[in-house]
Amino acid sequence: VYAARHLRREMSLPEVLLWKQLRGKQLGMKFRRQHPIGPYKADFCCLEARLVVEVDGEAHSRGDSPQRDAARDRYLGQQGFAVIRIA
């Protein structure tokens, strides 16, 4: 919970801009920021729609990040969530 709280305070600019569009049920559904789901924290999550939105920065294409992202997507899918990744 502490890590999620810290991540909510330290959002990247793309995350801040997206949050301005998602917050407060502006789209008719409630989204949460840095919401814990099992061992992961979803950048943005709508529990009602079982939807996770991930904002992927440049680091997500380097090293073992693509494999970790794929494992994360598999886990979230097994939990019934659809995942949208925004580069």
C-alpha positions as CSV (number, residue, x, y, z in Angstrom):
1,V,0.0,0.0,0.0
2,Y,2.9,2.4,0.8
3,A,4.4,1.8,-2.7
4,A,1.1,2.5,-4.4
5,R,0.7,5.7,-2.3
6,H,4.2,6.8,-3.3
7,L,3.5,6.1,-7.0
8,R,0.3,8.2,-6.9
9,R,2.4,11.2,-5.7
10,E,5.1,10.7,-8.3
11,M,3.2,10.3,-11.5
12,S,4.9,11.0,-14.8
13,L,3.6,13.8,-17.1
14,P,1.8,11.4,-19.4
15,E,0.1,9.8,-16.3
16,V,-0.9,13.2,-15.0
17,L,-2.5,14.1,-18.3
18,L,-4.3,10.8,-18.6
19,W,-5.5,11.1,-15.0
20,K,-7.1,14.5,-15.7
21,Q,-9.3,12.7,-18.3
22,L,-10.1,9.6,-16.2
23,R,-10.7,11.1,-12.7
24,G,-14.1,11.9,-11.2
25,K,-16.2,9.5,-13.3
26,Q,-15.8,11.9,-16.3
27,L,-16.2,8.9,-18.6
28,G,-19.1,7.5,-16.6
29,M,-17.0,5.0,-14.6
30,K,-14.7,5.3,-11.6
31,F,-11.0,4.8,-12.2
32,R,-8.4,4.3,-9.5
33,R,-4.7,5.3,-9.7
34,Q,-1.9,2.9,-8.9
35,H,-4.4,0.3,-7.7
36,P,-2.9,-2.9,-6.3
37,I,-4.0,-6.1,-8.0
38,G,-2.1,-9.1,-6.6
39,P,1.6,-8.5,-6.7
40,Y,1.2,-5.6,-9.3
41,K,0.0,-2.0,-9.2
42,A,-2.1,-1.0,-12.2
43,D,-1.4,2.6,-13.4
44,F,-5.1,3.1,-13.8
45,C,-7.9,0.6,-13.1
46,C,-11.6,0.5,-13.5
47,L,-12.9,-2.3,-11.3
48,E,-16.5,-2.1,-12.7
49,A,-15.2,-2.6,-16.3
50,R,-12.4,-5.0,-15.3
51,L,-10.1,-2.7,-17.3
52,V,-6.4,-1.8,-16.6
53,V,-4.8,1.1,-18.5
54,E,-1.0,1.1,-18.4
55,V,1.1,4.1,-19.5
56,D,4.4,2.7,-20.8
57,G,7.4,5.0,-20.9
58,E,10.6,4.5,-22.8
59,A,12.0,2.1,-20.2
60,H,9.3,-0.5,-21.0
61,S,11.0,-1.4,-24.3
62,R,14.4,-2.0,-22.8
63,G,16.0,-5.0,-21.1
64,D,13.7,-7.6,-19.6
65,S,10.8,-5.1,-19.4
66,P,8.8,-6.5,-22.4
67,Q,8.9,-10.0,-20.7
68,R,7.9,-8.6,-17.3
69,D,5.1,-6.6,-19.0
70,A,3.9,-9.8,-20.8
71,A,3.9,-11.8,-17.5
72,R,2.0,-8.9,-15.8
73,D,-0.6,-8.9,-18.7
74,R,-1.0,-12.6,-18.4
75,Y,-1.6,-12.4,-14.6
76,L,-4.1,-9.5,-15.0
77,G,-5.9,-11.5,-17.8
78,Q,-6.2,-14.5,-15.5
79,Q,-7.8,-12.2,-12.9
80,G,-10.4,-11.1,-15.5
81,F,-8.9,-7.8,-16.5
82,A,-8.4,-6.5,-20.0
83,V,-5.2,-4.4,-20.4
84,I,-4.7,-1.4,-22.6
85,R,-1.1,-0.2,-22.9
86,I,-0.4,3.4,-24.1
87,A,3.1,4.1,-25.3
